[in-house]
Amino acid sequence: MSSTTLKPKKHTTPRKTKTQQRTCRHPGCGKRLSMYNPHEFCFLHFRQLVSADYRYL
């Protein structure tokens, strides 16, 4: 009986990376945005922007 070891498979999907560090576009806010956040604003200021849009409907 031969002794064989199994090697784990390497992942072929590249990691999700961004080349630039993005910050919130709201004036005076320097919050760094996560690479998973597709918006131009941080969570707090994006919510303010969305709620302001709904006020005018």
mmCIF entry with sequence, helices, sheets and N, C-alpha, C, O atoms, coordinates in Angstrom:
data_MODEL
# 
_entry.id   MODEL 
# 
_entity.id                         1 
_entity.type                       polymer 
_entity.pdbx_number_of_molecules   1 
# 
_entity_poly.entity_id                      1 
_entity_poly.type                           'polypeptide(L)' 
_entity_poly.nstd_linkage                   no 
_entity_poly.nstd_monomer                   no 
_entity_poly.pdbx_seq_one_letter_code       MSSTTLKPKKHTTPRKTKTQQRTCRHPGCGKRLSMYNPHEFCFLHFRQLVSADYRYL 
_entity_poly.pdbx_seq_one_letter_code_can   MSSTTLKPKKHTTPRKTKTQQRTCRHPGCGKRLSMYNPHEFCFLHFRQLVSADYRYL 
_entity_poly.pdbx_strand_id                 A 
# 
loop_
_entity_poly_seq.entity_id 
_entity_poly_seq.num 
_entity_poly_seq.mon_id 
_entity_poly_seq.hetero 
1 1  MET n 
1 2  SER n 
1 3  SER n 
1 4  THR n 
1 5  THR n 
1 6  LEU n 
1 7  LYS n 
1 8  PRO n 
1 9  LYS n 
1 10 LYS n 
1 11 HIS n 
1 12 THR n 
1 13 THR n 
1 14 PRO n 
1 15 ARG n 
1 16 LYS n 
1 17 THR n 
1 18 LYS n 
1 19 THR n 
1 20 GLN n 
1 21 GLN n 
1 22 ARG n 
1 23 THR n 
1 24 CYS n 
1 25 ARG n 
1 26 HIS n 
1 27 PRO n 
1 28 GLY n 
1 29 CYS n 
1 30 GLY n 
1 31 LYS n 
1 32 ARG n 
1 33 LEU n 
1 34 SER n 
1 35 MET n 
1 36 TYR n 
1 37 ASN n 
1 38 PRO n 
1 39 HIS n 
1 40 GLU n 
1 41 PHE n 
1 42 CYS n 
1 43 PHE n 
1 44 LEU n 
1 45 HIS n 
1 46 PHE n 
1 47 ARG n 
1 48 GLN n 
1 49 LEU n 
1 50 VAL n 
1 51 SER n 
1 52 ALA n 
1 53 ASP n 
1 54 TYR n 
1 55 ARG n 
1 56 TYR n 
1 57 LEU n 
# 
_struct_asym.id          A 
_struct_asym.entity_id   1 
# 
_struct_conf.conf_type_id            HELX_P 
_struct_conf.id                      HELX_P1 
_struct_conf.pdbx_PDB_helix_id       AA1 
_struct_conf.beg_label_comp_id       PHE 
_struct_conf.beg_label_asym_id       A 
_struct_conf.beg_label_seq_id        43 
_struct_conf.pdbx_beg_PDB_ins_code   ? 
_struct_conf.end_label_comp_id       ARG 
_struct_conf.end_label_asym_id       A 
_struct_conf.end_label_seq_id        55 
_struct_conf.pdbx_end_PDB_ins_code   ? 
_struct_conf.beg_auth_comp_id        PHE 
_struct_conf.beg_auth_asym_id        A 
_struct_conf.beg_auth_seq_id         43 
_struct_conf.end_auth_comp_id        ARG 
_struct_conf.end_auth_asym_id        A 
_struct_conf.end_auth_seq_id         55 
_struct_conf.pdbx_PDB_helix_class    1 
_struct_conf.details                 ? 
_struct_conf.pdbx_PDB_helix_length   13 
# 
_struct_conf_type.id          HELX_P 
_struct_conf_type.criteria    ? 
_struct_conf_type.reference   ? 
# 
loop_
_atom_site.group_PDB 
_atom_site.id 
_atom_site.type_symbol 
_atom_site.label_atom_id 
_atom_site.label_alt_id 
_atom_site.label_comp_id 
_atom_site.label_asym_id 
_atom_site.label_entity_id 
_atom_site.label_seq_id 
_atom_site.pdbx_PDB_ins_code 
_atom_site.Cartn_x 
_atom_site.Cartn_y 
_atom_site.Cartn_z 
_atom_site.occupancy 
_atom_site.B_iso_or_equiv 
_atom_site.pdbx_formal_charge 
_atom_site.auth_seq_id 
_atom_site.auth_comp_id 
_atom_site.auth_asym_id 
_atom_site.auth_atom_id 
_atom_site.pdbx_PDB_model_num 
ATOM 1   N N  . MET A 1 1  ? 0.845   -1.170 0.000   1.00 0.00 ? 1  MET A N  1 
ATOM 2   C CA . MET A 1 1  ? 0.000   0.000  0.000   1.00 0.00 ? 1  MET A CA 1 
ATOM 3   C C  . MET A 1 1  ? 0.893   1.236  0.000   1.00 0.00 ? 1  MET A C  1 
ATOM 4   O O  . MET A 1 1  ? 1.768   1.382  0.853   1.00 0.00 ? 1  MET A O  1 
ATOM 5   N N  . SER A 1 2  ? 0.664   2.109  -0.952  1.00 0.00 ? 2  SER A N  1 
ATOM 6   C CA . SER A 1 2  ? 1.511   3.299  -1.034  1.00 0.00 ? 2  SER A CA 1 
ATOM 7   C C  . SER A 1 2  ? 0.891   4.446  -0.242  1.00 0.00 ? 2  SER A C  1 
ATOM 8   O O  . SER A 1 2  ? -0.327  4.542  -0.095  1.00 0.00 ? 2  SER A O  1 
ATOM 9   N N  . SER A 1 3  ? 1.742   5.288  0.248   1.00 0.00 ? 3  SER A N  1 
ATOM 10  C CA . SER A 1 3  ? 1.295   6.431  1.028   1.00 0.00 ? 3  SER A CA 1 
ATOM 11  C C  . SER A 1 3  ? 1.261   7.665  0.114   1.00 0.00 ? 3  SER A C  1 
ATOM 12  O O  . SER A 1 3  ? 2.302   8.105  -0.375  1.00 0.00 ? 3  SER A O  1 
ATOM 13  N N  . THR A 1 4  ? 0.096   8.204  -0.108  1.00 0.00 ? 4  THR A N  1 
ATOM 14  C CA . THR A 1 4  ? -0.028  9.419  -0.924  1.00 0.00 ? 4  THR A CA 1 
ATOM 15  C C  . THR A 1 4  ? -0.683  10.504 -0.092  1.00 0.00 ? 4  THR A C  1 
ATOM 16  O O  . THR A 1 4  ? -1.546  10.239 0.745   1.00 0.00 ? 4  THR A O  1 
ATOM 17  N N  . THR A 1 5  ? -0.258  11.716 -0.340  1.00 0.00 ? 5  THR A N  1 
ATOM 18  C CA . THR A 1 5  ? -0.861  12.850 0.348   1.00 0.00 ? 5  THR A CA 1 
ATOM 19  C C  . THR A 1 5  ? -1.645  13.675 -0.659  1.00 0.00 ? 5  THR A C  1 
ATOM 20  O O  . THR A 1 5  ? -1.239  13.832 -1.810  1.00 0.00 ? 5  THR A O  1 
ATOM 21  N N  . LEU A 1 6  ? -2.745  14.182 -0.216  1.00 0.00 ? 6  LEU A N  1 
ATOM 22  C CA . LEU A 1 6  ? -3.567  15.023 -1.074  1.00 0.00 ? 6  LEU A CA 1 
ATOM 23  C C  . LEU A 1 6  ? -3.196  16.477 -0.843  1.00 0.00 ? 6  LEU A C  1 
ATOM 24  O O  . LEU A 1 6  ? -3.092  16.935 0.295   1.00 0.00 ? 6  LEU A O  1 
ATOM 25  N N  . LYS A 1 7  ? -2.999  17.186 -1.928  1.00 0.00 ? 7  LYS A N  1 
ATOM 26  C CA . LYS A 1 7  ? -2.694  18.609 -1.826  1.00 0.00 ? 7  LYS A CA 1 
ATOM 27  C C  . LYS A 1 7  ? -3.972  19.406 -2.064  1.00 0.00 ? 7  LYS A C  1 
ATOM 28  O O  . LYS A 1 7  ? -4.776  19.055 -2.928  1.00 0.00 ? 7  LYS A O  1 
ATOM 29  N N  . PRO A 1 8  ? -4.159  20.471 -1.300  1.00 0.00 ? 8  PRO A N  1 
ATOM 30  C CA . PRO A 1 8  ? -5.362  21.282 -1.521  1.00 0.00 ? 8  PRO A CA 1 
ATOM 31  C C  . PRO A 1 8  ? -5.290  21.995 -2.874  1.00 0.00 ? 8  PRO A C  1 
ATOM 32  O O  . PRO A 1 8  ? -4.214  22.366 -3.341  1.00 0.00 ? 8  PRO A O  1 
ATOM 33  N N  . LYS A 1 9  ? -6.445  22.174 -3.480  1.00 0.00 ? 9  LYS A N  1 
ATOM 34  C CA . LYS A 1 9  ? -6.496  22.887 -4.755  1.00 0.00 ? 9  LYS A CA 1 
ATOM 35  C C  . LYS A 1 9  ? -6.292  24.373 -4.514  1.00 0.00 ? 9  LYS A C  1 
ATOM 36  O O  . LYS A 1 9  ? -6.730  24.915 -3.498  1.00 0.00 ? 9  LYS A O  1 
ATOM 37  N N  . LYS A 1 10 ? -5.632  25.018 -5.445  1.00 0.00 ? 10 LYS A N  1 
ATOM 38  C CA . LYS A 1 10 ? -5.463  26.462 -5.356  1.00 0.00 ? 10 LYS A CA 1 
ATOM 39  C C  . LYS A 1 10 ? -6.682  27.130 -5.979  1.00 0.00 ? 10 LYS A C  1 
ATOM 40  O O  . LYS A 1 10 ? -7.239  26.649 -6.965  1.00 0.00 ? 10 LYS A O  1 
ATOM 41  N N  . HIS A 1 11 ? -7.077  28.237 -5.387  1.00 0.00 ? 11 HIS A N  1 
ATOM 42  C CA . HIS A 1 11 ? -8.214  28.976 -5.922  1.00 0.00 ? 11 HIS A CA 1 
ATOM 43  C C  . HIS A 1 11 ? -7.804  29.659 -7.217  1.00 0.00 ? 11 HIS A C  1 
ATOM 44  O O  . HIS A 1 11 ? -6.724  30.242 -7.303  1.00 0.00 ? 11 HIS A O  1 
ATOM 45  N N  . THR A 1 12 ? -8.653  29.588 -8.205  1.00 0.00 ? 12 THR A N  1 
ATOM 46  C CA . THR A 1 12 ? -8.339  30.211 -9.486  1.00 0.00 ? 12 THR A CA 1 
ATOM 47  C C  . THR A 1 12 ? -9.018  31.561 -9.659  1.00 0.00 ? 12 THR A C  1 
ATOM 48  O O  . THR A 1 12 ? -8.676  32.308 -10.575 1.00 0.00 ? 12 THR A O  1 
ATOM 49  N N  . THR A 1 13 ? -9.977  31.887 -8.794  1.00 0.00 ? 13 THR A N  1 
ATOM 50  C CA . THR A 1 13 ? -10.659 33.172 -8.883  1.00 0.00 ? 13 THR A CA 1 
ATOM 51  C C  . THR A 1 13 ? -9.779  34.250 -8.259  1.00 0.00 ? 13 THR A C  1 
ATOM 52  O O  . THR A 1 13 ? -9.353  34.109 -7.113  1.00 0.00 ? 13 THR A O  1 
ATOM 53  N N  . PRO A 1 14 ? -9.499  35.326 -8.998  1.00 0.00 ? 14 PRO A N  1 
ATOM 54  C CA . PRO A 1 14 ? -8.666  36.377 -8.418  1.00 0.00 ? 14 PRO A CA 1 
ATOM 55  C C  . PRO A 1 14 ? -9.408  37.117 -7.308  1.00 0.00 ? 14 PRO A C  1 
ATOM 56  O O  . PRO A 1 14 ? -10.636 37.205 -7.323  1.00 0.00 ? 14 PRO A O  1 
ATOM 57  N N  . ARG A 1 15 ? -8.672  37.635 -6.371  1.00 0.00 ? 15 ARG A N  1 
ATOM 58  C CA . ARG A 1 15 ? -9.275  38.393 -5.286  1.00 0.00 ? 15 ARG A CA 1 
ATOM 59  C C  . ARG A 1 15 ? -9.779  39.729 -5.804  1.00 0.00 ? 15 ARG A C  1 
ATOM 60  O O  . ARG A 1 15 ? -9.230  40.295 -6.749  1.00 0.00 ? 15 ARG A O  1 
ATOM 61  N N  . LYS A 1 16 ? -10.836 40.220 -5.168  1.00 0.00 ? 16 LYS A N  1 
ATOM 62  C CA . LYS A 1 16 ? -11.404 41.503 -5.551  1.00 0.00 ? 16 LYS A CA 1 
ATOM 63  C C  . LYS A 1 16 ? -10.554 42.606 -4.929  1.00 0.00 ? 16 LYS A C  1 
ATOM 64  O O  . LYS A 1 16 ? -10.494 42.734 -3.706  1.00 0.00 ? 16 LYS A O  1 
ATOM 65  N N  . THR A 1 17 ? -9.908  43.388 -5.758  1.00 0.00 ? 17 THR A N  1 
ATOM 66  C CA . THR A 1 17 ? -9.064  44.466 -5.251  1.00 0.00 ? 17 THR A CA 1 
ATOM 67  C C  . THR A 1 17 ? -9.333  45.746 -6.021  1.00 0.00 ? 17 THR A C  1 
ATOM 68  O O  . THR A 1 17 ? -9.754  45.711 -7.177  1.00 0.00 ? 17 THR A O  1 
ATOM 69  N N  . LYS A 1 18 ? -9.096  46.833 -5.395  1.00 0.00 ? 18 LYS A N  1 
ATOM 70  C CA . LYS A 1 18 ? -9.183  48.144 -6.031  1.00 0.00 ? 18 LYS A CA 1 
ATOM 71  C C  . LYS A 1 18 ? -7.792  48.749 -5.968  1.00 0.00 ? 18 LYS A C  1 
ATOM 72  O O  . LYS A 1 18 ? -7.053  48.521 -5.011  1.00 0.00 ? 18 LYS A O  1 
ATOM 73  N N  . THR A 1 19 ? -7.442  49.508 -6.969  1.00 0.00 ? 19 THR A N  1 
ATOM 74  C CA . THR A 1 19 ? -6.106  50.089 -6.990  1.00 0.00 ? 19 THR A CA 1 
ATOM 75  C C  . THR A 1 19 ? -6.036  51.373 -6.177  1.00 0.00 ? 19 THR A C  1 
ATOM 76  O O  . THR A 1 19 ? -4.965  51.736 -5.691  1.00 0.00 ? 19 THR A O  1 
ATOM 77  N N  . GLN A 1 20 ? -7.158  52.064 -6.021  1.00 0.00 ? 20 GLN A N  1 
ATOM 78  C CA . GLN A 1 20 ? -7.144  53.343 -5.326  1.00 0.00 ? 20 GLN A CA 1 
ATOM 79  C C  . GLN A 1 20 ? -7.904  53.249 -4.010  1.00 0.00 ? 20 GLN A C  1 
ATOM 80  O O  . GLN A 1 20 ? -8.846  52.467 -3.876  1.00 0.00 ? 20 GLN A O  1 
ATOM 81  N N  . GLN A 1 21 ? -7.488  54.047 -3.055  1.00 0.00 ? 21 GLN A N  1 
ATOM 82  C CA . GLN A 1 21 ? -8.242  54.186 -1.813  1.00 0.00 ? 21 GLN A CA 1 
ATOM 83  C C  . GLN A 1 21 ? -9.285  55.266 -2.051  1.00 0.00 ? 21 GLN A C  1 
ATOM 84  O O  . GLN A 1 21 ? -8.938  56.413 -2.333  1.00 0.00 ? 21 GLN A O  1 
ATOM 85  N N  . ARG A 1 22 ? -10.556 54.910 -1.940  1.00 0.00 ? 22 ARG A N  1 
ATOM 86  C CA . ARG A 1 22 ? -11.625 55.870 -2.179  1.00 0.00 ? 22 ARG A CA 1 
ATOM 87  C C  . ARG A 1 22 ? -12.110 56.445 -0.854  1.00 0.00 ? 22 ARG A C  1 
ATOM 88  O O  . ARG A 1 22 ? -12.094 55.765 0.172   1.00 0.00 ? 22 ARG A O  1 
ATOM 89  N N  . THR A 1 23 ? -12.541 57.705 -0.888  1.00 0.00 ? 23 THR A N  1 
ATOM 90  C CA . THR A 1 23 ? -13.105 58.348 0.293   1.00 0.00 ? 23 THR A CA 1 
ATOM 91  C C  . THR A 1 23 ? -14.487 58.888 -0.049  1.00 0.00 ? 23 THR A C  1 
ATOM 92  O O  . THR A 1 23 ? -14.817 59.084 -1.219  1.00 0.00 ? 23 THR A O  1 
ATOM 93  N N  . CYS A 1 24 ? -15.284 59.122 0.974   1.00 0.00 ? 24 CYS A N  1 
ATOM 94  C CA . CYS A 1 24 ? -16.639 59.643 0.814   1.00 0.00 ? 24 CYS A CA 1 
ATOM 95  C C  . CYS A 1 24 ? -16.589 61.015 0.151   1.00 0.00 ? 24 CYS A C  1 
ATOM 96  O O  . CYS A 1 24 ? -15.740 61.839 0.487   1.00 0.00 ? 24 CYS A O  1 
ATOM 97  N N  . ARG A 1 25 ? -17.502 61.260 -0.795  1.00 0.00 ? 25 ARG A N  1 
ATOM 98  C CA . ARG A 1 25 ? -17.509 62.518 -1.537  1.00 0.00 ? 25 ARG A CA 1 
ATOM 99  C C  . ARG A 1 25 ? -18.276 63.619 -0.822  1.00 0.00 ? 25 ARG A C  1 
ATOM 100 O O  . ARG A 1 25 ? -18.329 64.742 -1.325  1.00 0.00 ? 25 ARG A O  1 
ATOM 101 N N  . HIS A 1 26 ? -18.870 63.341 0.328   1.00 0.00 ? 26 HIS A N  1 
ATOM 102 C CA . HIS A 1 26 ? -19.594 64.362 1.086   1.00 0.00 ? 26 HIS A CA 1 
ATOM 103 C C  . HIS A 1 26 ? -18.585 65.368 1.623   1.00 0.00 ? 26 HIS A C  1 
ATOM 104 O O  . HIS A 1 26 ? -17.543 64.968 2.142   1.00 0.00 ? 26 HIS A O  1 
ATOM 105 N N  . PRO A 1 27 ? -18.870 66.685 1.510   1.00 0.00 ? 27 PRO A N  1 
ATOM 106 C CA . PRO A 1 27 ? -17.926 67.696 1.999   1.00 0.00 ? 27 PRO A CA 1 
ATOM 107 C C  . PRO A 1 27 ? -17.638 67.522 3.494   1.00 0.00 ? 27 PRO A C  1 
ATOM 108 O O  . PRO A 1 27 ? -18.558 67.426 4.306   1.00 0.00 ? 27 PRO A O  1 
ATOM 109 N N  . GLY A 1 28 ? -16.380 67.485 3.835   1.00 0.00 ? 28 GLY A N  1 
ATOM 110 C CA . GLY A 1 28 ? -15.965 67.376 5.224   1.00 0.00 ? 28 GLY A CA 1 
ATOM 111 C C  . GLY A 1 28 ? -15.884 65.960 5.768   1.00 0.00 ? 28 GLY A C  1 
ATOM 112 O O  . GLY A 1 28 ? -15.484 65.764 6.915   1.00 0.00 ? 28 GLY A O  1 
ATOM 113 N N  . CYS A 1 29 ? -16.250 64.986 4.978   1.00 0.00 ? 29 CYS A N  1 
ATOM 114 C CA . CYS A 1 29 ? -16.186 63.591 5.432   1.00 0.00 ? 29 CYS A CA 1 
ATOM 115 C C  . CYS A 1 29 ? -14.978 62.930 4.780   1.00 0.00 ? 29 CYS A C  1 
ATOM 116 O O  . CYS A 1 29 ? -14.863 62.927 3.555   1.00 0.00 ? 29 CYS A O  1 
ATOM 117 N N  . GLY A 1 30 ? -14.106 62.387 5.556   1.00 0.00 ? 30 GLY A N  1 
ATOM 118 C CA . GLY A 1 30 ? -12.918 61.727 5.025   1.00 0.00 ? 30 GLY A CA 1 
ATOM 119 C C  . GLY A 1 30 ? -12.956 60.220 5.206   1.00 0.00 ? 30 GLY A C  1 
ATOM 120 O O  . GLY A 1 30 ? -11.921 59.557 5.153   1.00 0.00 ? 30 GLY A O  1 
ATOM 121 N N  . LYS A 1 31 ? -14.153 59.679 5.422   1.00 0.00 ? 31 LYS A N  1 
ATOM 122 C CA . LYS A 1 31 ? -14.305 58.234 5.663   1.00 0.00 ? 31 LYS A CA 1 
ATOM 123 C C  . LYS A 1 31 ? -13.816 57.443 4.459   1.00 0.00 ? 31 LYS A C  1 
ATOM 124 O O  . LYS A 1 31 ? -14.221 57.704 3.326   1.00 0.00 ? 31 LYS A O  1 
ATOM 125 N N  . ARG A 1 32 ? -12.938 56.468 4.714   1.00 0.00 ? 32 ARG A N  1 
ATOM 126 C CA . ARG A 1 32 ? -12.451 55.592 3.648   1.00 0.00 ? 32 ARG A CA 1 
ATOM 127 C C  . ARG A 1 32 ? -13.524 54.575 3.303   1.00 0.00 ? 32 ARG A C  1 
ATOM 128 O O  . ARG A 1 32 ? -14.107 53.958 4.194   1.00 0.00 ? 32 ARG A O  1 
ATOM 129 N N  . LEU A 1 33 ? -13.788 54.399 2.021   1.00 0.00 ? 33 LEU A N  1 
ATOM 130 C CA . LEU A 1 33 ? -14.838 53.485 1.587   1.00 0.00 ? 33 LEU A CA 1 
ATOM 131 C C  . LEU A 1 33 ? -14.289 52.082 1.415   1.00 0.00 ? 33 LEU A C  1 
ATOM 132 O O  . LEU A 1 33 ? -13.147 51.890 0.999   1.00 0.00 ? 33 LEU A O  1 
ATOM 133 N N  . SER A 1 34 ? -15.111 51.119 1.737   1.00 0.00 ? 34 SER A N  1 
ATOM 134 C CA . SER A 1 34 ? -14.758 49.714 1.556   1.00 0.00 ? 34 SER A CA 1 
ATOM 135 C C  . SER A 1 34 ? -14.733 49.383 0.072   1.00 0.00 ? 34 SER A C  1 
ATOM 136 O O  . SER A 1 34 ? -15.431 50.015 -0.722  1.00 0.00 ? 34 SER A O  1 
ATOM 137 N N  . MET A 1 35 ? -13.936 48.405 -0.300  1.00 0.00 ? 35 MET A N  1 
ATOM 138 C CA . MET A 1 35 ? -13.903 48.010 -1.704  1.00 0.00 ? 35 MET A CA 1 
ATOM 139 C C  . MET A 1 35 ? -15.205 47.335 -2.110  1.00 0.00 ? 35 MET A C  1 
ATOM 140 O O  . MET A 1 35 ? -15.472 47.183 -3.302  1.00 0.00 ? 35 MET A O  1 
ATOM 141 N N  . TYR A 1 36 ? -16.012 46.932 -1.153  1.00 0.00 ? 36 TYR A N  1 
ATOM 142 C CA . TYR A 1 36 ? -17.297 46.303 -1.441  1.00 0.00 ? 36 TYR A CA 1 
ATOM 143 C C  . TYR A 1 36 ? -18.427 47.320 -1.564  1.00 0.00 ? 36 TYR A C  1 
ATOM 144 O O  . TYR A 1 36 ? -19.533 46.959 -1.968  1.00 0.00 ? 36 TYR A O  1 
ATOM 145 N N  . ASN A 1 37 ? -18.174 48.580 -1.224  1.00 0.00 ? 37 ASN A N  1 
ATOM 146 C CA . ASN A 1 37 ? -19.173 49.639 -1.328  1.00 0.00 ? 37 ASN A CA 1 
ATOM 147 C C  . ASN A 1 37 ? -19.120 50.220 -2.741  1.00 0.00 ? 37 ASN A C  1 
ATOM 148 O O  . ASN A 1 37 ? -18.132 50.866 -3.093  1.00 0.00 ? 37 ASN A O  1 
ATOM 149 N N  . PRO A 1 38 ? -20.156 50.008 -3.564  1.00 0.00 ? 38 PRO A N  1 
ATOM 150 C CA . PRO A 1 38 ? -20.118 50.502 -4.939  1.00 0.00 ? 38 PRO A CA 1 
ATOM 151 C C  . PRO A 1 38 ? -20.467 51.983 -5.065  1.00 0.00 ? 38 PRO A C  1 
ATOM 152 O O  . PRO A 1 38 ? -20.343 52.550 -6.150  1.00 0.00 ? 38 PRO A O  1 
ATOM 153 N N  . HIS A 1 39 ? -20.900 52.620 -3.975  1.00 0.00 ? 39 HIS A N  1 
ATOM 154 C CA . HIS A 1 39 ? -21.351 54.007 -4.017  1.00 0.00 ? 39 HIS A CA 1 
ATOM 155 C C  . HIS A 1 39 ? -20.191 54.978 -3.809  1.00 0.00 ? 39 HIS A C  1 
ATOM 156 O O  . HIS A 1 39 ? -19.088 54.576 -3.437  1.00 0.00 ? 39 HIS A O  1 
ATOM 157 N N  . GLU A 1 40 ? -20.458 56.263 -4.054  1.00 0.00 ? 40 GLU A N  1 
ATOM 158 C CA . GLU A 1 40 ? -19.430 57.290 -3.877  1.00 0.00 ? 40 GLU A CA 1 
ATOM 159 C C  . GLU A 1 40 ? -19.472 57.910 -2.489  1.00 0.00 ? 40 GLU A C  1 
ATOM 160 O O  . GLU A 1 40 ? -18.626 58.737 -2.148  1.00 0.00 ? 40 GLU A O  1 
ATOM 161 N N  . PHE A 1 41 ? -20.461 57.510 -1.684  1.00 0.00 ? 41 PHE A N  1 
ATOM 162 C CA . PHE A 1 41 ? -20.630 58.058 -0.345  1.00 0.00 ? 41 PHE A CA 1 
ATOM 163 C C  . PHE A 1 41 ? -20.547 56.944 0.690   1.00 0.00 ? 41 PHE A C  1 
ATOM 164 O O  . PHE A 1 41 ? -20.816 55.781 0.388   1.00 0.00 ? 41 PHE A O  1 
ATOM 165 N N  . CYS A 1 42 ? -20.174 57.310 1.912   1.00 0.00 ? 42 CYS A N  1 
ATOM 166 C CA . CYS A 1 42 ? -20.162 56.335 2.999   1.00 0.00 ? 42 CYS A CA 1 
ATOM 167 C C  . CYS A 1 42 ? -21.607 55.988 3.363   1.00 0.00 ? 42 CYS A C  1 
ATOM 168 O O  . CYS A 1 42 ? -22.540 56.617 2.865   1.00 0.00 ? 42 CYS A O  1 
ATOM 169 N N  . PHE A 1 43 ? -21.791 55.002 4.219   1.00 0.00 ? 43 PHE A N  1 
ATOM 170 C CA . PHE A 1 43 ? -23.124 54.523 4.581   1.00 0.00 ? 43 PHE A CA 1 
ATOM 171 C C  . PHE A 1 43 ? -23.985 55.643 5.163   1.00 0.00 ? 43 PHE A C  1 
ATOM 172 O O  . PHE A 1 43 ? -25.157 55.768 4.807   1.00 0.00 ? 43 PHE A O  1 
ATOM 173 N N  . LEU A 1 44 ? -23.418 56.456 6.051   1.00 0.00 ? 44 LEU A N  1 
ATOM 174 C CA . LEU A 1 44 ? -24.173 57.521 6.703   1.00 0.00 ? 44 LEU A CA 1 
ATOM 175 C C  . LEU A 1 44 ? -24.649 58.562 5.690   1.00 0.00 ? 44 LEU A C  1 
ATOM 176 O O  . LEU A 1 44 ? -25.824 58.931 5.687   1.00 0.00 ? 44 LEU A O  1 
ATOM 177 N N  . HIS A 1 45 ? -23.753 59.033 4.841   1.00 0.00 ? 45 HIS A N  1 
ATOM 178 C CA . HIS A 1 45 ? -24.118 60.086 3.896   1.00 0.00 ? 45 HIS A CA 1 
ATOM 179 C C  . HIS A 1 45 ? -24.942 59.560 2.725   1.00 0.00 ? 45 HIS A C  1 
ATOM 180 O O  . HIS A 1 45 ? -25.720 60.314 2.141   1.00 0.00 ? 45 HIS A O  1 
ATOM 181 N N  . PHE A 1 46 ? -24.794 58.303 2.372   1.00 0.00 ? 46 PHE A N  1 
ATOM 182 C CA . PHE A 1 46 ? -25.639 57.722 1.330   1.00 0.00 ? 46 PHE A CA 1 
ATOM 183 C C  . PHE A 1 46 ? -27.081 57.644 1.812   1.00 0.00 ? 46 PHE A C  1 
ATOM 184 O O  . PHE A 1 46 ? -28.009 57.907 1.046   1.00 0.00 ? 46 PHE A O  1 
ATOM 185 N N  . ARG A 1 47 ? -27.274 57.286 3.073   1.00 0.00 ? 47 ARG A N  1 
ATOM 186 C CA . ARG A 1 47 ? -28.633 57.239 3.637   1.00 0.00 ? 47 ARG A CA 1 
ATOM 187 C C  . ARG A 1 47 ? -29.255 58.621 3.655   1.00 0.00 ? 47 ARG A C  1 
ATOM 188 O O  . ARG A 1 47 ? -30.444 58.754 3.368   1.00 0.00 ? 47 ARG A O  1 
ATOM 189 N N  . GLN A 1 48 ? -28.486 59.663 3.983   1.00 0.00 ? 48 GLN A N  1 
ATOM 190 C CA . GLN A 1 48 ? -29.006 61.030 3.979   1.00 0.00 ? 48 GLN A CA 1 
ATOM 191 C C  . GLN A 1 48 ? -29.399 61.444 2.567   1.00 0.00 ? 48 GLN A C  1 
ATOM 192 O O  . GLN A 1 48 ? -30.418 62.107 2.373   1.00 0.00 ? 48 GLN A O  1 
ATOM 193 N N  . LEU A 1 49 ? -28.607 61.062 1.598   1.00 0.00 ? 49 LEU A N  1 
ATOM 194 C CA . LEU A 1 49 ? -28.877 61.395 0.203   1.00 0.00 ? 49 LEU A CA 1 
ATOM 195 C C  . LEU A 1 49 ? -30.156 60.710 -0.275  1.00 0.00 ? 49 LEU A C  1 
ATOM 196 O O  . LEU A 1 49 ? -30.982 61.340 -0.935  1.00 0.00 ? 49 LEU A O  1 
ATOM 197 N N  . VAL A 1 50 ? -30.324 59.454 0.043   1.00 0.00 ? 50 VAL A N  1 
ATOM 198 C CA . VAL A 1 50 ? -31.513 58.705 -0.375  1.00 0.00 ? 50 VAL A CA 1 
ATOM 199 C C  . VAL A 1 50 ? -32.756 59.248 0.314   1.00 0.00 ? 50 VAL A C  1 
ATOM 200 O O  . VAL A 1 50 ? -33.791 59.412 -0.332  1.00 0.00 ? 50 VAL A O  1 
ATOM 201 N N  . SER A 1 51 ? -32.676 59.532 1.614   1.00 0.00 ? 51 SER A N  1 
ATOM 202 C CA . SER A 1 51 ? -33.850 60.036 2.327   1.00 0.00 ? 51 SER A CA 1 
ATOM 203 C C  . SER A 1 51 ? -34.225 61.429 1.834   1.00 0.00 ? 51 SER A C  1 
ATOM 204 O O  . SER A 1 51 ? -35.409 61.766 1.828   1.00 0.00 ? 51 SER A O  1 
ATOM 205 N N  . ALA A 1 52 ? -33.266 62.249 1.423   1.00 0.00 ? 52 ALA A N  1 
ATOM 206 C CA . ALA A 1 52 ? -33.554 63.571 0.876   1.00 0.00 ? 52 ALA A CA 1 
ATOM 207 C C  . ALA A 1 52 ? -34.275 63.443 -0.462  1.00 0.00 ? 52 ALA A C  1 
ATOM 208 O O  . ALA A 1 52 ? -35.162 64.245 -0.757  1.00 0.00 ? 52 ALA A O  1 
ATOM 209 N N  . ASP A 1 53 ? -33.919 62.466 -1.269  1.00 0.00 ? 53 ASP A N  1 
ATOM 210 C CA . ASP A 1 53 ? -34.596 62.245 -2.549  1.00 0.00 ? 53 ASP A CA 1 
ATOM 211 C C  . ASP A 1 53 ? -36.053 61.846 -2.342  1.00 0.00 ? 53 ASP A C  1 
ATOM 212 O O  . ASP A 1 53 ? -36.920 62.266 -3.108  1.00 0.00 ? 53 ASP A O  1 
ATOM 213 N N  . TYR A 1 54 ? -36.333 61.052 -1.328  1.00 0.00 ? 54 TYR A N  1 
ATOM 214 C CA . TYR A 1 54 ? -37.699 60.602 -1.086  1.00 0.00 ? 54 TYR A CA 1 
ATOM 215 C C  . TYR A 1 54 ? -38.580 61.712 -0.518  1.00 0.00 ? 54 TYR A C  1 
ATOM 216 O O  . TYR A 1 54 ? -39.803 61.638 -0.636  1.00 0.00 ? 54 TYR A O  1 
ATOM 217 N N  . ARG A 1 55 ? -37.992 62.731 0.091   1.00 0.00 ? 55 ARG A N  1 
ATOM 218 C CA . ARG A 1 55 ? -38.783 63.837 0.621   1.00 0.00 ? 55 ARG A CA 1 
ATOM 219 C C  . ARG A 1 55 ? -39.465 64.631 -0.485  1.00 0.00 ? 55 ARG A C  1 
ATOM 220 O O  . ARG A 1 55 ? -40.541 65.194 -0.282  1.00 0.00 ? 55 ARG A O  1 
ATOM 221 N N  . TYR A 1 56 ? -38.837 64.672 -1.649  1.00 0.00 ? 56 TYR A N  1 
ATOM 222 C CA . TYR A 1 56 ? -39.361 65.493 -2.735  1.00 0.00 ? 56 TYR A CA 1 
ATOM 223 C C  . TYR A 1 56 ? -40.331 64.741 -3.640  1.00 0.00 ? 56 TYR A C  1 
ATOM 224 O O  . TYR A 1 56 ? -40.780 65.301 -4.640  1.00 0.00 ? 56 TYR A O  1 
ATOM 225 N N  . LEU A 1 57 ? -40.667 63.501 -3.325  1.00 0.00 ? 57 LEU A N  1 
ATOM 226 C CA . LEU A 1 57 ? -41.612 62.742 -4.162  1.00 0.00 ? 57 LEU A CA 1 
ATOM 227 C C  . LEU A 1 57 ? -43.045 63.091 -3.856  1.00 0.00 ? 57 LEU A C  1 
ATOM 228 O O  . LEU A 1 57 ? -43.958 62.541 -4.471  1.00 0.00 ? 57 LEU A O  1 
# 
